[in-house]
Amino acid sequence: MFKKIIVIGCPGSGKSTFCRKLRDITKLPLYYLDMIWHRPDGTHVSREDFDKRLGEILSKDSWIIDGNYQRTLRARLEKCDTVFLFDLPVRICIDSARARIGSRREDMPWVETEFDEEFKRSILNFETDNLPDIYKMLKEHTDKRIVIFKSRQQADEYLDNLKGKGI
């Protein structure tokens, strides 16, 4: 059905949770862009190192890639067959990002101890700063399966439907 999937959208929208469930259903390998970009000490790798690692993943036969990282979105769109976009209300994303502070997650190399102001601003501005470009790029890729979720319930129903098909 699908072999190369990207999951994009605002931080806190539920992408990583969806990806883990999708991985469990499809058995496709899952890669978190945050785990590639960030180091455990809170610093990040160089763009060159990030791009090299992303290129290695994109050359594989199958994958799920979780993360927005707008700078590399075109490259991922070129290689994928399926896009899941989480376009949820900002308030849900803010509340979710705030709620996960202090929790260990498999998609981040450290435990967040505070709600960083710059990160919070990126969520608040996602709808105006990122979504228009994302939708524009998606319109250029009519050859891809594109699924847009406006709620987490829609995402859960989609996964339940996949499970029901025995995928």
Phi and psi in radians as a Rosetta constraint file:
Dihedral C 1 N 2 CA 2 C 2 CIRCULARHARMONIC -2.319 0.35
Dihedral N 2 CA 2 C 2 N 3 CIRCULARHARMONIC 2.646 0.35
Dihedral C 2 N 3 CA 3 C 3 CIRCULARHARMONIC -2.239 0.35
Dihedral N 3 CA 3 C 3 N 4 CIRCULARHARMONIC -0.456 0.35
Dihedral C 3 N 4 CA 4 C 4 CIRCULARHARMONIC -2.298 0.35
Dihedral N 4 CA 4 C 4 N 5 CIRCULARHARMONIC 1.875 0.35
Dihedral C 4 N 5 CA 5 C 5 CIRCULARHARMONIC -2.145 0.35
Dihedral N 5 CA 5 C 5 N 6 CIRCULARHARMONIC 2.367 0.35
Dihedral C 5 N 6 CA 6 C 6 CIRCULARHARMONIC -2.024 0.35
Dihedral N 6 CA 6 C 6 N 7 CIRCULARHARMONIC 2.517 0.35
Dihedral C 6 N 7 CA 7 C 7 CIRCULARHARMONIC -2.162 0.35
Dihedral N 7 CA 7 C 7 N 8 CIRCULARHARMONIC 2.055 0.35
Dihedral C 7 N 8 CA 8 C 8 CIRCULARHARMONIC -2.234 0.35
Dihedral N 8 CA 8 C 8 N 9 CIRCULARHARMONIC 2.901 0.35
Dihedral C 8 N 9 CA 9 C 9 CIRCULARHARMONIC 2.500 0.35
Dihedral N 9 CA 9 C 9 N 10 CIRCULARHARMONIC 3.139 0.35
Dihedral C 9 N 10 CA 10 C 10 CIRCULARHARMONIC -1.104 0.35
Dihedral N 10 CA 10 C 10 N 11 CIRCULARHARMONIC 2.492 0.35
Dihedral C 10 N 11 CA 11 C 11 CIRCULARHARMONIC -0.968 0.35
Dihedral N 11 CA 11 C 11 N 12 CIRCULARHARMONIC 2.446 0.35
Dihedral C 11 N 12 CA 12 C 12 CIRCULARHARMONIC 1.480 0.35
Dihedral N 12 CA 12 C 12 N 13 CIRCULARHARMONIC 0.023 0.35
Dihedral C 12 N 13 CA 13 C 13 CIRCULARHARMONIC -1.420 0.35
Dihedral N 13 CA 13 C 13 N 14 CIRCULARHARMONIC -0.285 0.35
Dihedral C 13 N 14 CA 14 C 14 CIRCULARHARMONIC 1.956 0.35
Dihedral N 14 CA 14 C 14 N 15 CIRCULARHARMONIC 0.212 0.35
Dihedral C 14 N 15 CA 15 C 15 CIRCULARHARMONIC -1.017 0.35
Dihedral N 15 CA 15 C 15 N 16 CIRCULARHARMONIC -0.877 0.35
Dihedral C 15 N 16 CA 16 C 16 CIRCULARHARMONIC -1.159 0.35
Dihedral N 16 CA 16 C 16 N 17 CIRCULARHARMONIC -0.695 0.35
Dihedral C 16 N 17 CA 17 C 17 CIRCULARHARMONIC -1.081 0.35
Dihedral N 17 CA 17 C 17 N 18 CIRCULARHARMONIC -0.803 0.35
Dihedral C 17 N 18 CA 18 C 18 CIRCULARHARMONIC -1.026 0.35
Dihedral N 18 CA 18 C 18 N 19 CIRCULARHARMONIC -0.782 0.35
Dihedral C 18 N 19 CA 19 C 19 CIRCULARHARMONIC -1.052 0.35
Dihedral N 19 CA 19 C 19 N 20 CIRCULARHARMONIC -0.744 0.35
Dihedral C 19 N 20 CA 20 C 20 CIRCULARHARMONIC -1.097 0.35
Dihedral N 20 CA 20 C 20 N 21 CIRCULARHARMONIC -0.748 0.35
Dihedral C 20 N 21 CA 21 C 21 CIRCULARHARMONIC -1.155 0.35
Dihedral N 21 CA 21 C 21 N 22 CIRCULARHARMONIC -0.721 0.35
Dihedral C 21 N 22 CA 22 C 22 CIRCULARHARMONIC -1.119 0.35
Dihedral N 22 CA 22 C 22 N 23 CIRCULARHARMONIC -0.732 0.35
Dihedral C 22 N 23 CA 23 C 23 CIRCULARHARMONIC -1.021 0.35
Dihedral N 23 CA 23 C 23 N 24 CIRCULARHARMONIC -0.776 0.35
Dihedral C 23 N 24 CA 24 C 24 CIRCULARHARMONIC -1.129 0.35
Dihedral N 24 CA 24 C 24 N 25 CIRCULARHARMONIC -0.576 0.35
Dihedral C 24 N 25 CA 25 C 25 CIRCULARHARMONIC -1.367 0.35
Dihedral N 25 CA 25 C 25 N 26 CIRCULARHARMONIC -0.811 0.35
Dihedral C 25 N 26 CA 26 C 26 CIRCULARHARMONIC -1.556 0.35
Dihedral N 26 CA 26 C 26 N 27 CIRCULARHARMONIC -0.361 0.35
Dihedral C 26 N 27 CA 27 C 27 CIRCULARHARMONIC 1.163 0.35
Dihedral N 27 CA 27 C 27 N 28 CIRCULARHARMONIC 0.303 0.35
Dihedral C 27 N 28 CA 28 C 28 CIRCULARHARMONIC -1.380 0.35
Dihedral N 28 CA 28 C 28 N 29 CIRCULARHARMONIC 2.584 0.35
Dihedral C 28 N 29 CA 29 C 29 CIRCULARHARMONIC -1.188 0.35
Dihedral N 29 CA 29 C 29 N 30 CIRCULARHARMONIC 2.468 0.35
Dihedral C 29 N 30 CA 30 C 30 CIRCULARHARMONIC -1.967 0.35
Dihedral N 30 CA 30 C 30 N 31 CIRCULARHARMONIC 2.301 0.35
Dihedral C 30 N 31 CA 31 C 31 CIRCULARHARMONIC -2.170 0.35
Dihedral N 31 CA 31 C 31 N 32 CIRCULARHARMONIC 2.257 0.35
Dihedral C 31 N 32 CA 32 C 32 CIRCULARHARMONIC -1.742 0.35
Dihedral N 32 CA 32 C 32 N 33 CIRCULARHARMONIC 2.129 0.35
Dihedral C 32 N 33 CA 33 C 33 CIRCULARHARMONIC -1.101 0.35
Dihedral N 33 CA 33 C 33 N 34 CIRCULARHARMONIC -0.561 0.35
Dihedral C 33 N 34 CA 34 C 34 CIRCULARHARMONIC -1.074 0.35
Dihedral N 34 CA 34 C 34 N 35 CIRCULARHARMONIC -0.599 0.35
Dihedral C 34 N 35 CA 35 C 35 CIRCULARHARMONIC -1.291 0.35
Dihedral N 35 CA 35 C 35 N 36 CIRCULARHARMONIC -0.423 0.35
Dihedral C 35 N 36 CA 36 C 36 CIRCULARHARMONIC -1.437 0.35
Dihedral N 36 CA 36 C 36 N 37 CIRCULARHARMONIC -0.691 0.35
Dihedral C 36 N 37 CA 37 C 37 CIRCULARHARMONIC -1.369 0.35
Dihedral N 37 CA 37 C 37 N 38 CIRCULARHARMONIC -0.768 0.35
Dihedral C 37 N 38 CA 38 C 38 CIRCULARHARMONIC -1.608 0.35
Dihedral N 38 CA 38 C 38 N 39 CIRCULARHARMONIC 2.547 0.35
Dihedral C 38 N 39 CA 39 C 39 CIRCULARHARMONIC -1.722 0.35
Dihedral N 39 CA 39 C 39 N 40 CIRCULARHARMONIC 2.778 0.35
Dihedral C 39 N 40 CA 40 C 40 CIRCULARHARMONIC -1.007 0.35
Dihedral N 40 CA 40 C 40 N 41 CIRCULARHARMONIC -0.433 0.35
Dihedral C 40 N 41 CA 41 C 41 CIRCULARHARMONIC -1.492 0.35
Dihedral N 41 CA 41 C 41 N 42 CIRCULARHARMONIC 0.095 0.35
Dihedral C 41 N 42 CA 42 C 42 CIRCULARHARMONIC 1.602 0.35
Dihedral N 42 CA 42 C 42 N 43 CIRCULARHARMONIC -0.141 0.35
Dihedral C 42 N 43 CA 43 C 43 CIRCULARHARMONIC -1.462 0.35
Dihedral N 43 CA 43 C 43 N 44 CIRCULARHARMONIC -3.108 0.35
Dihedral C 43 N 44 CA 44 C 44 CIRCULARHARMONIC -2.360 0.35
Dihedral N 44 CA 44 C 44 N 45 CIRCULARHARMONIC 2.867 0.35
Dihedral C 44 N 45 CA 45 C 45 CIRCULARHARMONIC -1.350 0.35
Dihedral N 45 CA 45 C 45 N 46 CIRCULARHARMONIC 2.980 0.35
Dihedral C 45 N 46 CA 46 C 46 CIRCULARHARMONIC -1.261 0.35
Dihedral N 46 CA 46 C 46 N 47 CIRCULARHARMONIC 2.786 0.35
Dihedral C 46 N 47 CA 47 C 47 CIRCULARHARMONIC -1.024 0.35
Dihedral N 47 CA 47 C 47 N 48 CIRCULARHARMONIC -0.670 0.35
Dihedral C 47 N 48 CA 48 C 48 CIRCULARHARMONIC -1.093 0.35
Dihedral N 48 CA 48 C 48 N 49 CIRCULARHARMONIC -0.797 0.35
Dihedral C 48 N 49 CA 49 C 49 CIRCULARHARMONIC -1.115 0.35
Dihedral N 49 CA 49 C 49 N 50 CIRCULARHARMONIC -0.747 0.35
Dihedral C 49 N 50 CA 50 C 50 CIRCULARHARMONIC -1.056 0.35
Dihedral N 50 CA 50 C 50 N 51 CIRCULARHARMONIC -0.856 0.35
Dihedral C 50 N 51 CA 51 C 51 CIRCULARHARMONIC -1.100 0.35
Dihedral N 51 CA 51 C 51 N 52 CIRCULARHARMONIC -0.654 0.35
Dihedral C 51 N 52 CA 52 C 52 CIRCULARHARMONIC -1.109 0.35
Dihedral N 52 CA 52 C 52 N 53 CIRCULARHARMONIC -0.838 0.35
Dihedral C 52 N 53 CA 53 C 53 CIRCULARHARMONIC -1.121 0.35
Dihedral N 53 CA 53 C 53 N 54 CIRCULARHARMONIC -0.744 0.35
Dihedral C 53 N 54 CA 54 C 54 CIRCULARHARMONIC -1.075 0.35
Dihedral N 54 CA 54 C 54 N 55 CIRCULARHARMONIC -0.742 0.35
Dihedral C 54 N 55 CA 55 C 55 CIRCULARHARMONIC -1.042 0.35
Dihedral N 55 CA 55 C 55 N 56 CIRCULARHARMONIC -0.684 0.35
Dihedral C 55 N 56 CA 56 C 56 CIRCULARHARMONIC -1.088 0.35
Dihedral N 56 CA 56 C 56 N 57 CIRCULARHARMONIC -0.724 0.35
Dihedral C 56 N 57 CA 57 C 57 CIRCULARHARMONIC -1.161 0.35
Dihedral N 57 CA 57 C 57 N 58 CIRCULARHARMONIC -0.814 0.35
Dihedral C 57 N 58 CA 58 C 58 CIRCULARHARMONIC -1.080 0.35
Dihedral N 58 CA 58 C 58 N 59 CIRCULARHARMONIC -0.426 0.35
Dihedral C 58 N 59 CA 59 C 59 CIRCULARHARMONIC -1.423 0.35
Dihedral N 59 CA 59 C 59 N 60 CIRCULARHARMONIC -0.145 0.35
Dihedral C 59 N 60 CA 60 C 60 CIRCULARHARMONIC -1.287 0.35
Dihedral N 60 CA 60 C 60 N 61 CIRCULARHARMONIC 2.871 0.35
Dihedral C 60 N 61 CA 61 C 61 CIRCULARHARMONIC -1.285 0.35
Dihedral N 61 CA 61 C 61 N 62 CIRCULARHARMONIC -0.482 0.35
Dihedral C 61 N 62 CA 62 C 62 CIRCULARHARMONIC -2.700 0.35
Dihedral N 62 CA 62 C 62 N 63 CIRCULARHARMONIC 2.628 0.35
Dihedral C 62 N 63 CA 63 C 63 CIRCULARHARMONIC -3.053 0.35
Dihedral N 63 CA 63 C 63 N 64 CIRCULARHARMONIC 2.797 0.35
Dihedral C 63 N 64 CA 64 C 64 CIRCULARHARMONIC -2.095 0.35
Dihedral N 64 CA 64 C 64 N 65 CIRCULARHARMONIC 2.234 0.35
Dihedral C 64 N 65 CA 65 C 65 CIRCULARHARMONIC -2.053 0.35
Dihedral N 65 CA 65 C 65 N 66 CIRCULARHARMONIC 2.131 0.35
Dihedral C 65 N 66 CA 66 C 66 CIRCULARHARMONIC -1.802 0.35
Dihedral N 66 CA 66 C 66 N 67 CIRCULARHARMONIC 2.132 0.35
Dihedral C 66 N 67 CA 67 C 67 CIRCULARHARMONIC 2.485 0.35
Dihedral N 67 CA 67 C 67 N 68 CIRCULARHARMONIC 2.596 0.35
Dihedral C 67 N 68 CA 68 C 68 CIRCULARHARMONIC -1.441 0.35
Dihedral N 68 CA 68 C 68 N 69 CIRCULARHARMONIC -1.127 0.35
Dihedral C 68 N 69 CA 69 C 69 CIRCULARHARMONIC 0.650 0.35
Dihedral N 69 CA 69 C 69 N 70 CIRCULARHARMONIC 1.229 0.35
Dihedral C 69 N 70 CA 70 C 70 CIRCULARHARMONIC -0.893 0.35
Dihedral N 70 CA 70 C 70 N 71 CIRCULARHARMONIC -0.619 0.35
Dihedral C 70 N 71 CA 71 C 71 CIRCULARHARMONIC -1.008 0.35
Dihedral N 71 CA 71 C 71 N 72 CIRCULARHARMONIC -0.551 0.35
Dihedral C 71 N 72 CA 72 C 72 CIRCULARHARMONIC -1.890 0.35
Dihedral N 72 CA 72 C 72 N 73 CIRCULARHARMONIC 0.163 0.35
Dihedral C 72 N 73 CA 73 C 73 CIRCULARHARMONIC -1.100 0.35
Dihedral N 73 CA 73 C 73 N 74 CIRCULARHARMONIC -0.729 0.35
Dihedral C 73 N 74 CA 74 C 74 CIRCULARHARMONIC -1.008 0.35
Dihedral N 74 CA 74 C 74 N 75 CIRCULARHARMONIC -0.764 0.35
Dihedral C 74 N 75 CA 75 C 75 CIRCULARHARMONIC -1.087 0.35
Dihedral N 75 CA 75 C 75 N 76 CIRCULARHARMONIC -0.713 0.35
Dihedral C 75 N 76 CA 76 C 76 CIRCULARHARMONIC -1.217 0.35
Dihedral N 76 CA 76 C 76 N 77 CIRCULARHARMONIC -0.658 0.35
Dihedral C 76 N 77 CA 77 C 77 CIRCULARHARMONIC -1.098 0.35
Dihedral N 77 CA 77 C 77 N 78 CIRCULARHARMONIC -0.654 0.35
Dihedral C 77 N 78 CA 78 C 78 CIRCULARHARMONIC -1.080 0.35
Dihedral N 78 CA 78 C 78 N 79 CIRCULARHARMONIC -0.621 0.35
Dihedral C 78 N 79 CA 79 C 79 CIRCULARHARMONIC -1.656 0.35
Dihedral N 79 CA 79 C 79 N 80 CIRCULARHARMONIC -0.352 0.35
Dihedral C 79 N 80 CA 80 C 80 CIRCULARHARMONIC -1.449 0.35
Dihedral N 80 CA 80 C 80 N 81 CIRCULARHARMONIC 2.884 0.35
Dihedral C 80 N 81 CA 81 C 81 CIRCULARHARMONIC -1.929 0.35
Dihedral N 81 CA 81 C 81 N 82 CIRCULARHARMONIC -0.294 0.35
Dihedral C 81 N 82 CA 82 C 82 CIRCULARHARMONIC -2.443 0.35
Dihedral N 82 CA 82 C 82 N 83 CIRCULARHARMONIC 2.418 0.35
Dihedral C 82 N 83 CA 83 C 83 CIRCULARHARMONIC -2.172 0.35
Dihedral N 83 CA 83 C 83 N 84 CIRCULARHARMONIC 2.265 0.35
Dihedral C 83 N 84 CA 84 C 84 CIRCULARHARMONIC -1.948 0.35
Dihedral N 84 CA 84 C 84 N 85 CIRCULARHARMONIC 2.096 0.35
Dihedral C 84 N 85 CA 85 C 85 CIRCULARHARMONIC -1.932 0.35
Dihedral N 85 CA 85 C 85 N 86 CIRCULARHARMONIC 2.183 0.35
Dihedral C 85 N 86 CA 86 C 86 CIRCULARHARMONIC -1.662 0.35
Dihedral N 86 CA 86 C 86 N 87 CIRCULARHARMONIC 1.892 0.35
Dihedral C 86 N 87 CA 87 C 87 CIRCULARHARMONIC -2.024 0.35
Dihedral N 87 CA 87 C 87 N 88 CIRCULARHARMONIC 1.316 0.35
Dihedral C 87 N 88 CA 88 C 88 CIRCULARHARMONIC -1.794 0.35
Dihedral N 88 CA 88 C 88 N 89 CIRCULARHARMONIC 2.799 0.35
Dihedral C 88 N 89 CA 89 C 89 CIRCULARHARMONIC -1.029 0.35
Dihedral N 89 CA 89 C 89 N 90 CIRCULARHARMONIC 2.500 0.35
Dihedral C 89 N 90 CA 90 C 90 CIRCULARHARMONIC -0.979 0.35
Dihedral N 90 CA 90 C 90 N 91 CIRCULARHARMONIC -0.727 0.35
Dihedral C 90 N 91 CA 91 C 91 CIRCULARHARMONIC -1.022 0.35
Dihedral N 91 CA 91 C 91 N 92 CIRCULARHARMONIC -0.706 0.35
Dihedral C 91 N 92 CA 92 C 92 CIRCULARHARMONIC -1.102 0.35
Dihedral N 92 CA 92 C 92 N 93 CIRCULARHARMONIC -0.749 0.35
Dihedral C 92 N 93 CA 93 C 93 CIRCULARHARMONIC -1.150 0.35
Dihedral N 93 CA 93 C 93 N 94 CIRCULARHARMONIC -0.755 0.35
Dihedral C 93 N 94 CA 94 C 94 CIRCULARHARMONIC -1.080 0.35
Dihedral N 94 CA 94 C 94 N 95 CIRCULARHARMONIC -0.853 0.35
Dihedral C 94 N 95 CA 95 C 95 CIRCULARHARMONIC -1.060 0.35
Dihedral N 95 CA 95 C 95 N 96 CIRCULARHARMONIC -0.714 0.35
Dihedral C 95 N 96 CA 96 C 96 CIRCULARHARMONIC -1.175 0.35
Dihedral N 96 CA 96 C 96 N 97 CIRCULARHARMONIC -0.780 0.35
Dihedral C 96 N 97 CA 97 C 97 CIRCULARHARMONIC -1.099 0.35
Dihedral N 97 CA 97 C 97 N 98 CIRCULARHARMONIC -0.687 0.35
Dihedral C 97 N 98 CA 98 C 98 CIRCULARHARMONIC -1.170 0.35
Dihedral N 98 CA 98 C 98 N 99 CIRCULARHARMONIC -0.699 0.35
Dihedral C 98 N 99 CA 99 C 99 CIRCULARHARMONIC -1.189 0.35
Dihedral N 99 CA 99 C 99 N 100 CIRCULARHARMONIC -0.454 0.35
Dihedral C 99 N 100 CA 100 C 100 CIRCULARHARMONIC -1.531 0.35
Dihedral N 100 CA 100 C 100 N 101 CIRCULARHARMONIC -0.055 0.35
Dihedral C 100 N 101 CA 101 C 101 CIRCULARHARMONIC -1.093 0.35
Dihedral N 101 CA 101 C 101 N 102 CIRCULARHARMONIC 2.300 0.35
Dihedral C 101 N 102 CA 102 C 102 CIRCULARHARMONIC 1.610 0.35
Dihedral N 102 CA 102 C 102 N 103 CIRCULARHARMONIC -0.067 0.35
Dihedral C 102 N 103 CA 103 C 103 CIRCULARHARMONIC -1.795 0.35
Dihedral N 103 CA 103 C 103 N 104 CIRCULARHARMONIC 2.424 0.35
Dihedral C 103 N 104 CA 104 C 104 CIRCULARHARMONIC -1.351 0.35
Dihedral N 104 CA 104 C 104 N 105 CIRCULARHARMONIC 2.349 0.35
Dihedral C 104 N 105 CA 105 C 105 CIRCULARHARMONIC -2.319 0.35
Dihedral N 105 CA 105 C 105 N 106 CIRCULARHARMONIC 2.562 0.35
Dihedral C 105 N 106 CA 106 C 106 CIRCULARHARMONIC -1.305 0.35
Dihedral N 106 CA 106 C 106 N 107 CIRCULARHARMONIC -0.216 0.35
Dihedral C 106 N 107 CA 107 C 107 CIRCULARHARMONIC -1.699 0.35
Dihedral N 107 CA 107 C 107 N 108 CIRCULARHARMONIC 0.051 0.35
Dihedral C 107 N 108 CA 108 C 108 CIRCULARHARMONIC -2.366 0.35
Dihedral N 108 CA 108 C 108 N 109 CIRCULARHARMONIC 2.466 0.35
Dihedral C 108 N 109 CA 109 C 109 CIRCULARHARMONIC -1.448 0.35
Dihedral N 109 CA 109 C 109 N 110 CIRCULARHARMONIC 0.073 0.35
Dihedral C 109 N 110 CA 110 C 110 CIRCULARHARMONIC -2.586 0.35
Dihedral N 110 CA 110 C 110 N 111 CIRCULARHARMONIC 2.960 0.35
Dihedral C 110 N 111 CA 111 C 111 CIRCULARHARMONIC -1.691 0.35
Dihedral N 111 CA 111 C 111 N 112 CIRCULARHARMONIC 2.146 0.35
Dihedral C 111 N 112 CA 112 C 112 CIRCULARHARMONIC -1.206 0.35
Dihedral N 112 CA 112 C 112 N 113 CIRCULARHARMONIC 2.324 0.35
Dihedral C 112 N 113 CA 113 C 113 CIRCULARHARMONIC -1.895 0.35
Dihedral N 113 CA 113 C 113 N 114 CIRCULARHARMONIC -0.183 0.35
Dihedral C 113 N 114 CA 114 C 114 CIRCULARHARMONIC -2.627 0.35
Dihedral N 114 CA 114 C 114 N 115 CIRCULARHARMONIC 2.830 0.35
Dihedral C 114 N 115 CA 115 C 115 CIRCULARHARMONIC -1.590 0.35
Dihedral N 115 CA 115 C 115 N 116 CIRCULARHARMONIC 1.650 0.35
Dihedral C 115 N 116 CA 116 C 116 CIRCULARHARMONIC -1.002 0.35
Dihedral N 116 CA 116 C 116 N 117 CIRCULARHARMONIC 2.292 0.35
Dihedral C 116 N 117 CA 117 C 117 CIRCULARHARMONIC -1.083 0.35
Dihedral N 117 CA 117 C 117 N 118 CIRCULARHARMONIC -0.708 0.35
Dihedral C 117 N 118 CA 118 C 118 CIRCULARHARMONIC -1.121 0.35
Dihedral N 118 CA 118 C 118 N 119 CIRCULARHARMONIC -0.722 0.35
Dihedral C 118 N 119 CA 119 C 119 CIRCULARHARMONIC -1.114 0.35
Dihedral N 119 CA 119 C 119 N 120 CIRCULARHARMONIC -0.770 0.35
Dihedral C 119 N 120 CA 120 C 120 CIRCULARHARMONIC -1.031 0.35
Dihedral N 120 CA 120 C 120 N 121 CIRCULARHARMONIC -0.774 0.35
Dihedral C 120 N 121 CA 121 C 121 CIRCULARHARMONIC -1.064 0.35
Dihedral N 121 CA 121 C 121 N 122 CIRCULARHARMONIC -0.666 0.35
Dihedral C 121 N 122 CA 122 C 122 CIRCULARHARMONIC -1.118 0.35
Dihedral N 122 CA 122 C 122 N 123 CIRCULARHARMONIC -0.579 0.35
Dihedral C 122 N 123 CA 123 C 123 CIRCULARHARMONIC -1.244 0.35
Dihedral N 123 CA 123 C 123 N 124 CIRCULARHARMONIC -0.825 0.35
Dihedral C 123 N 124 CA 124 C 124 CIRCULARHARMONIC -1.051 0.35
Dihedral N 124 CA 124 C 124 N 125 CIRCULARHARMONIC -0.573 0.35
Dihedral C 124 N 125 CA 125 C 125 CIRCULARHARMONIC -1.698 0.35
Dihedral N 125 CA 125 C 125 N 126 CIRCULARHARMONIC -0.008 0.35
Dihedral C 125 N 126 CA 126 C 126 CIRCULARHARMONIC -1.002 0.35
Dihedral N 126 CA 126 C 126 N 127 CIRCULARHARMONIC -0.757 0.35
Dihedral C 126 N 127 CA 127 C 127 CIRCULARHARMONIC -1.059 0.35
Dihedral N 127 CA 127 C 127 N 128 CIRCULARHARMONIC -0.644 0.35
Dihedral C 127 N 128 CA 128 C 128 CIRCULARHARMONIC -1.637 0.35
Dihedral N 128 CA 128 C 128 N 129 CIRCULARHARMONIC -0.588 0.35
Dihedral C 128 N 129 CA 129 C 129 CIRCULARHARMONIC -1.515 0.35
Dihedral N 129 CA 129 C 129 N 130 CIRCULARHARMONIC -0.484 0.35
Dihedral C 129 N 130 CA 130 C 130 CIRCULARHARMONIC -2.070 0.35
Dihedral N 130 CA 130 C 130 N 131 CIRCULARHARMONIC -0.775 0.35
Dihedral C 130 N 131 CA 131 C 131 CIRCULARHARMONIC -1.006 0.35
Dihedral N 131 CA 131 C 131 N 132 CIRCULARHARMONIC -0.750 0.35
Dihedral C 131 N 132 CA 132 C 132 CIRCULARHARMONIC -1.002 0.35
Dihedral N 132 CA 132 C 132 N 133 CIRCULARHARMONIC -0.744 0.35
Dihedral C 132 N 133 CA 133 C 133 CIRCULARHARMONIC -1.172 0.35
Dihedral N 133 CA 133 C 133 N 134 CIRCULARHARMONIC -0.662 0.35
Dihedral C 133 N 134 CA 134 C 134 CIRCULARHARMONIC -1.073 0.35
Dihedral N 134 CA 134 C 134 N 135 CIRCULARHARMONIC -0.870 0.35
Dihedral C 134 N 135 CA 135 C 135 CIRCULARHARMONIC -1.077 0.35
Dihedral N 135 CA 135 C 135 N 136 CIRCULARHARMONIC -0.657 0.35
Dihedral C 135 N 136 CA 136 C 136 CIRCULARHARMONIC -1.083 0.35
Dihedral N 136 CA 136 C 136 N 137 CIRCULARHARMONIC -0.799 0.35
Dihedral C 136 N 137 CA 137 C 137 CIRCULARHARMONIC -1.123 0.35
Dihedral N 137 CA 137 C 137 N 138 CIRCULARHARMONIC -0.678 0.35
Dihedral C 137 N 138 CA 138 C 138 CIRCULARHARMONIC -1.117 0.35
Dihedral N 138 CA 138 C 138 N 139 CIRCULARHARMONIC -0.632 0.35
Dihedral C 138 N 139 CA 139 C 139 CIRCULARHARMONIC -1.127 0.35
Dihedral N 139 CA 139 C 139 N 140 CIRCULARHARMONIC -0.412 0.35
Dihedral C 139 N 140 CA 140 C 140 CIRCULARHARMONIC -1.421 0.35
Dihedral N 140 CA 140 C 140 N 141 CIRCULARHARMONIC -0.104 0.35
Dihedral C 140 N 141 CA 141 C 141 CIRCULARHARMONIC -2.182 0.35
Dihedral N 141 CA 141 C 141 N 142 CIRCULARHARMONIC 1.060 0.35
Dihedral C 141 N 142 CA 142 C 142 CIRCULARHARMONIC -1.232 0.35
Dihedral N 142 CA 142 C 142 N 143 CIRCULARHARMONIC -0.177 0.35
Dihedral C 142 N 143 CA 143 C 143 CIRCULARHARMONIC -1.424 0.35
Dihedral N 143 CA 143 C 143 N 144 CIRCULARHARMONIC -0.072 0.35
Dihedral C 143 N 144 CA 144 C 144 CIRCULARHARMONIC -1.739 0.35
Dihedral N 144 CA 144 C 144 N 145 CIRCULARHARMONIC 2.656 0.35
Dihedral C 144 N 145 CA 145 C 145 CIRCULARHARMONIC -1.369 0.35
Dihedral N 145 CA 145 C 145 N 146 CIRCULARHARMONIC 2.067 0.35
Dihedral C 145 N 146 CA 146 C 146 CIRCULARHARMONIC -2.103 0.35
Dihedral N 146 CA 146 C 146 N 147 CIRCULARHARMONIC 2.158 0.35
Dihedral C 146 N 147 CA 147 C 147 CIRCULARHARMONIC -2.131 0.35
Dihedral N 147 CA 147 C 147 N 148 CIRCULARHARMONIC 2.181 0.35
Dihedral C 147 N 148 CA 148 C 148 CIRCULARHARMONIC -1.963 0.35
Dihedral N 148 CA 148 C 148 N 149 CIRCULARHARMONIC 2.193 0.35
Dihedral C 148 N 149 CA 149 C 149 CIRCULARHARMONIC -1.814 0.35
Dihedral N 149 CA 149 C 149 N 150 CIRCULARHARMONIC 2.256 0.35
Dihedral C 149 N 150 CA 150 C 150 CIRCULARHARMONIC -1.782 0.35
Dihedral N 150 CA 150 C 150 N 151 CIRCULARHARMONIC -0.081 0.35
Dihedral C 150 N 151 CA 151 C 151 CIRCULARHARMONIC -2.670 0.35
Dihedral N 151 CA 151 C 151 N 152 CIRCULARHARMONIC 2.776 0.35
Dihedral C 151 N 152 CA 152 C 152 CIRCULARHARMONIC -1.202 0.35
Dihedral N 152 CA 152 C 152 N 153 CIRCULARHARMONIC -0.514 0.35
Dihedral C 152 N 153 CA 153 C 153 CIRCULARHARMONIC -1.069 0.35
Dihedral N 153 CA 153 C 153 N 154 CIRCULARHARMONIC -0.718 0.35
Dihedral C 153 N 154 CA 154 C 154 CIRCULARHARMONIC -1.070 0.35
Dihedral N 154 CA 154 C 154 N 155 CIRCULARHARMONIC -0.725 0.35
Dihedral C 154 N 155 CA 155 C 155 CIRCULARHARMONIC -1.123 0.35
Dihedral N 155 CA 155 C 155 N 156 CIRCULARHARMONIC -0.763 0.35
Dihedral C 155 N 156 CA 156 C 156 CIRCULARHARMONIC -1.119 0.35
Dihedral N 156 CA 156 C 156 N 157 CIRCULARHARMONIC -0.699 0.35
Dihedral C 156 N 157 CA 157 C 157 CIRCULARHARMONIC -1.121 0.35
Dihedral N 157 CA 157 C 157 N 158 CIRCULARHARMONIC -0.680 0.35
Dihedral C 157 N 158 CA 158 C 158 CIRCULARHARMONIC -1.068 0.35
Dihedral N 158 CA 158 C 158 N 159 CIRCULARHARMONIC -0.817 0.35
Dihedral C 158 N 159 CA 159 C 159 CIRCULARHARMONIC -1.113 0.35
Dihedral N 159 CA 159 C 159 N 160 CIRCULARHARMONIC -0.719 0.35
Dihedral C 159 N 160 CA 160 C 160 CIRCULARHARMONIC -1.057 0.35
Dihedral N 160 CA 160 C 160 N 161 CIRCULARHARMONIC -0.681 0.35
Dihedral C 160 N 161 CA 161 C 161 CIRCULARHARMONIC -1.111 0.35
Dihedral N 161 CA 161 C 161 N 162 CIRCULARHARMONIC -0.728 0.35
Dihedral C 161 N 162 CA 162 C 162 CIRCULARHARMONIC -1.068 0.35
Dihedral N 162 CA 162 C 162 N 163 CIRCULARHARMONIC -0.790 0.35
Dihedral C 162 N 163 CA 163 C 163 CIRCULARHARMONIC -1.052 0.35
Dihedral N 163 CA 163 C 163 N 164 CIRCULARHARMONIC -0.707 0.35
Dihedral C 163 N 164 CA 164 C 164 CIRCULARHARMONIC -1.123 0.35
Dihedral N 164 CA 164 C 164 N 165 CIRCULARHARMONIC -0.467 0.35
Dihedral C 164 N 165 CA 165 C 165 CIRCULARHARMONIC -1.465 0.35
Dihedral N 165 CA 165 C 165 N 166 CIRCULARHARMONIC -0.115 0.35
Dihedral C 165 N 166 CA 166 C 166 CIRCULARHARMONIC 1.255 0.35
Dihedral N 166 CA 166 C 166 N 167 CIRCULARHARMONIC 0.542 0.35
